[in-house]
Amino acid sequence: MADLSGKQRRYLRALGHHLDPVLQIGHEGLSDALVAQASAQLEAHELIKVKVGESSTLSRHDAASQLAAATGSSLAQVLGRTFLLYRPRARDPELTLPV
């Protein structure tokens, strides 16, 4: 997916501020099941928050970039142990990014 502009990142961060994490990356790291679940959540919501657990062997930045690549999504933010991923729906996208 194409890189987001600064304006688009700010917009997504504002939307994601009130979201609760829908996934948690634990000691098993990025399993196929976790990637499939993240992809399903992105299709349903377009913008999701993911938490990297204390027991994860991956750093928060590595986990974020690897999951973004695996799901074909864009990384909007890494803050603390959580990060935001964005991927527009294939059909009828709900979020419209600023230009």
C-alpha positions in Angstrom: 0.0 0.0 0.0 1.2 3.5 -0.7 2.7 5.6 2.0 0.4 8.0 3.8 1.0 11.7 3.8 1.4 13.6 7.1 -2.1 15.1 6.8 -3.6 11.6 6.3 -1.6 10.2 9.2 -2.9 13.0 11.5 -6.5 12.3 10.3 -6.2 8.6 11.0 -4.5 9.2 14.4 -7.4 11.4 15.4 -9.9 8.7 14.4 -7.9 6.0 16.1 -7.4 7.8 19.4 -10.7 6.4 20.9 -10.3 2.9 19.5 -9.6 -0.1 21.7 -7.1 -2.7 20.5 -8.8 -5.5 18.6 -5.7 -7.7 18.5 -2.8 -8.4 20.8 0.6 -9.8 19.7 1.9 -12.2 22.3 4.8 -14.5 22.7 4.0 -16.4 19.5 4.6 -13.3 17.4 2.9 -13.0 14.1 1.2 -16.3 13.5 -0.8 -17.1 10.4 -4.0 -16.9 12.5 -3.1 -13.5 13.8 -2.4 -12.2 10.3 -5.7 -13.7 9.1 -7.6 -12.1 12.0 -6.0 -8.7 11.4 -6.9 -8.9 7.7 -10.5 -9.7 8.6 -10.7 -6.8 11.1 -9.2 -4.4 8.5 -11.9 -5.5 6.1 -14.6 -4.9 8.7 -13.3 -1.6 10.2 -10.6 -0.2 7.9 -8.7 1.3 10.9 -7.6 -1.0 13.7 -5.5 -0.7 16.8 -3.2 -3.5 17.7 -1.3 -4.0 21.0 2.1 -5.6 21.4 2.1 -7.6 24.6 5.0 -7.6 27.1 5.7 -11.2 26.3 6.2 -10.6 22.6 9.6 -11.4 21.1 9.1 -8.7 18.5 9.8 -5.0 19.1 6.8 -2.8 18.7 8.2 -1.2 15.5 9.1 -4.6 14.0 5.7 -6.1 14.8 3.9 -3.0 13.3 5.9 -3.0 10.0 5.7 -6.8 9.6 1.9 -6.9 10.2 1.4 -4.0 7.9 3.3 -5.8 5.2 1.6 -9.1 5.8 -1.9 -7.5 5.5 -1.2 -5.0 2.8 -2.1 -2.1 5.1 -0.5 1.2 6.0 1.0 1.9 9.3 -0.6 5.2 10.6 1.0 5.4 14.1 3.2 3.6 16.7 2.5 4.9 20.2 3.7 3.1 23.2 2.9 -0.6 22.8 0.1 0.0 20.4 -0.1 0.8 16.7 -2.7 1.8 14.1 -3.1 0.0 10.8 -5.3 1.4 7.9 -6.5 -0.4 4.8 -9.5 0.8 2.8 -12.2 -1.8 2.0 -12.1 -3.4 -1.4 -15.8 -2.5 -1.8 -17.5 0.6 -0.3 -14.7 2.2 1.7 -16.1 4.0 4.7 -13.2 6.4 5.5 -12.2 9.1 3.1 -8.7 10.3 3.6 -7.8 14.0 3.1 -5.7 14.8 0.0 
